[in-house]
Amino acid sequence: MSGPELRILKDLFGEGIEERVQGNLRLIILPVVPLPQGCTPAKAFGIYVATPTAGYESRLFLDSPVMLKSGVQPQTTTLVLLGRTMHAASIQGISCGLPPHQAILAHLTRYENAA
């Protein structure tokens, strides 16, 4: 991760951004992910998977499932990443080739648009 990208990620998701590898997955630890207004929880710990996995180009896992503003809880996949049980909604079409901050924001936009 480049210096400028790391600064952007820290500005958006807090201090403590780390990049790790688990198996063949490139993971970016996000200490605080603010979710769109009206979603529950309002913020969560997150791990962005910046490599294709299980039929998805990229995934944004959160430490708890998200309830949308409408009261609907999207179907999620649960996976243990870095020793933590994490949850990701089924969101397709977000390229891992994007800068990480853009891909993460695209995932969050899907929650907002579905809410």
C-alpha positions in Angstrom: 0.0 0.0 0.0 1.4 3.4 -1.0 2.0 6.2 1.4 -0.8 8.4 -0.1 -3.3 5.5 0.0 -2.4 4.7 3.6 -3.0 8.3 4.5 -6.4 8.3 2.8 -7.4 5.0 4.6 -6.3 6.5 8.0 -8.4 9.6 7.3 -11.5 7.5 6.5 -11.2 4.6 8.9 -8.9 5.6 11.7 -5.4 4.9 13.0 -4.3 1.3 13.0 -4.8 0.5 9.4 -2.8 -2.7 8.6 -2.2 -4.8 5.6 -1.9 -8.6 6.2 -2.0 -11.8 4.3 -4.1 -14.9 5.3 -3.5 -17.8 2.9 -3.8 -16.2 -0.6 -6.0 -13.3 0.7 -4.7 -9.7 0.9 -6.5 -8.2 3.9 -6.7 -4.5 5.0 -7.7 -4.1 8.6 -10.1 -1.1 9.1 -10.3 -0.1 12.8 -13.6 1.9 12.4 -15.9 1.7 9.4 -18.7 4.3 9.5 -21.8 2.8 8.0 -24.4 4.8 6.1 -26.9 6.9 8.1 -29.7 4.7 9.4 -27.8 1.5 9.3 -27.2 -0.5 12.5 -24.6 -0.6 13.8 -23.5 3.0 13.0 -19.9 1.8 12.9 -18.0 -1.5 12.9 -14.6 -3.0 12.8 -13.8 -4.2 9.3 -11.5 -6.2 7.1 -11.4 -5.5 3.4 -10.4 -8.5 1.2 -8.5 -6.9 -1.7 -8.2 -10.2 -3.7 -10.8 -12.2 -5.4 -12.4 -14.9 -3.2 -15.3 -17.3 -3.4 -16.7 -15.7 -6.6 -16.4 -12.1 -5.5 -13.9 -9.6 -6.9 -13.5 -8.0 -3.4 -15.3 -8.3 -0.1 -15.9 -6.0 2.9 -16.3 -8.0 6.1 -17.6 -6.4 9.3 -17.5 -7.7 12.8 -21.3 -7.7 13.0 -24.1 -8.1 10.4 -25.7 -4.9 9.2 -29.3 -3.9 9.6 -30.3 -1.5 6.8 -32.3 1.7 7.4 -35.4 -0.1 6.0 -35.1 -2.8 8.8 -33.9 -5.4 6.4 -30.8 -7.4 7.2 -29.0 -8.5 3.9 -28.0 -12.1 3.5 -24.4 -12.4 4.8 -21.5 -14.8 4.6 -19.6 -15.5 7.7 -15.8 -16.2 7.6 -13.0 -16.3 10.2 -10.4 -13.8 9.2 -7.3 -13.2 11.4 -9.0 -15.1 14.2 -12.2 -13.0 14.2 -15.7 -14.0 13.0 -16.6 -11.5 10.3 -19.7 -11.0 8.1 -20.0 -9.7 4.5 -23.1 -8.9 2.5 -23.4 -10.4 -1.0 -22.1 -7.4 -3.0 -20.8 -8.2 -6.5 -19.0 -6.1 -9.1 -16.5 -4.1 -7.0 -13.0 -4.6 -8.5 -10.1 -5.3 -6.3 -8.1 -3.3 -8.9 -9.5 -0.1 -7.5 -7.5 1.8 -4.9 -8.6 0.2 -1.6 -10.4 3.3 -0.3 -12.5 3.6 -3.5 -13.5 -0.1 -3.3 -14.4 0.1 0.4 -16.5 3.2 -0.2 -18.2 1.5 -3.2 -19.1 -1.4 -0.8 -20.5 1.1 1.7 -22.5 2.9 -1.0 -24.3 -0.4 -1.8 -25.5 -0.5 1.9 -26.6 3.1 1.6 -28.5 2.5 -1.7 -30.2 -0.6 -0.3 -31.2 1.3 2.8 
